[in-house]
Amino acid sequence: MSPRPTPAELLDAPELAILAVLRTTLDATVATLTSVHPDLYSPDDHVRDPVFPGSSAIAGTLITLIRALEELIDVYRRLADTARERAREHAPVDF
């Protein structure tokens, strides 16, 4: 699914614009959190962050919640696409 809605999609569902911005921001957030907390994907204890104990656990929880929110955004986008297609099918035909 394209992360950027088309102008036609925005005419029917303008909220897709801010959802696309949010989706991009969430992707950047996950990338940043995983780069700051490499221990999230490392079994090695020496990679732990001693400066902020517990921050990796919070980062991991944030990533889990972000992934769930991204899925919901994708579902919303698919529902908006379906609604737009149905509206097009039932639109009056011009002669």
C-alpha positions in Angstrom: 0.0 0.0 0.0 1.4 3.4 -1.0 2.3 5.5 2.1 1.3 8.6 0.2 -2.3 9.1 -0.7 -3.1 10.4 -4.1 -4.9 13.7 -4.7 -8.0 11.7 -5.7 -7.8 9.7 -2.5 -7.5 12.9 -0.5 -10.6 14.3 -2.1 -12.6 11.4 -0.7 -10.8 10.9 2.6 -8.7 14.0 3.5 -7.7 12.4 6.9 -5.4 10.0 4.9 -2.9 12.9 4.6 -2.2 13.2 8.3 -2.4 9.4 8.7 0.4 9.1 6.1 2.5 11.7 8.0 1.9 9.8 11.2 2.9 6.5 9.6 6.1 8.0 8.3 6.8 9.5 11.8 6.2 6.1 13.4 8.6 4.4 11.0 11.3 7.0 11.8 10.6 6.5 15.5 11.1 2.8 15.3 14.3 3.2 13.4 15.6 5.7 15.9 14.7 3.6 18.9 16.3 0.5 17.5 19.5 2.4 16.7 19.7 3.9 20.3 18.8 0.5 21.9 20.7 -2.2 19.9 20.1 -4.5 22.8 16.5 -4.9 21.7 17.8 -7.2 19.0 20.9 -8.6 20.6 21.1 -11.5 23.0 24.4 -10.2 24.4 24.3 -8.7 27.9 27.2 -6.4 27.2 25.1 -4.3 24.8 22.8 -3.2 27.7 22.5 0.6 28.3 23.8 1.3 31.8 23.0 5.0 31.7 19.2 4.7 31.6 18.3 1.4 33.2 14.9 0.2 32.0 14.8 2.5 29.0 15.3 -0.4 26.6 12.2 -2.2 28.0 10.2 1.0 27.5 11.6 1.4 24.0 10.6 -2.2 23.2 7.1 -1.6 24.5 6.9 1.6 22.4 7.9 -0.3 19.3 5.3 -3.0 19.9 2.6 -0.3 20.3 3.8 1.6 17.3 3.6 -1.6 15.2 0.0 -2.1 16.4 -0.9 1.5 15.5 0.7 1.1 12.1 -1.5 -2.0 11.4 -4.6 0.0 12.4 -3.6 2.8 10.1 -3.2 0.3 7.3 -6.6 -1.2 8.0 -8.2 2.3 8.0 -6.5 3.0 4.6 -7.9 -0.2 3.2 -11.4 0.6 4.5 -11.2 4.1 2.9 -10.1 2.5 -0.4 -13.0 0.1 -0.2 -15.5 2.9 0.5 -14.1 4.9 -2.4 -14.4 1.9 -4.8 -18.0 1.2 -3.7 -18.9 4.9 -4.1 -17.5 4.8 -7.6 -19.5 1.7 -8.5 -22.7 3.4 -7.4 -22.0 6.7 -8.9 -24.5 7.9 -11.6 -23.3 7.4 -15.2 -23.1 10.6 -17.3 -24.3 10.3 -20.9 
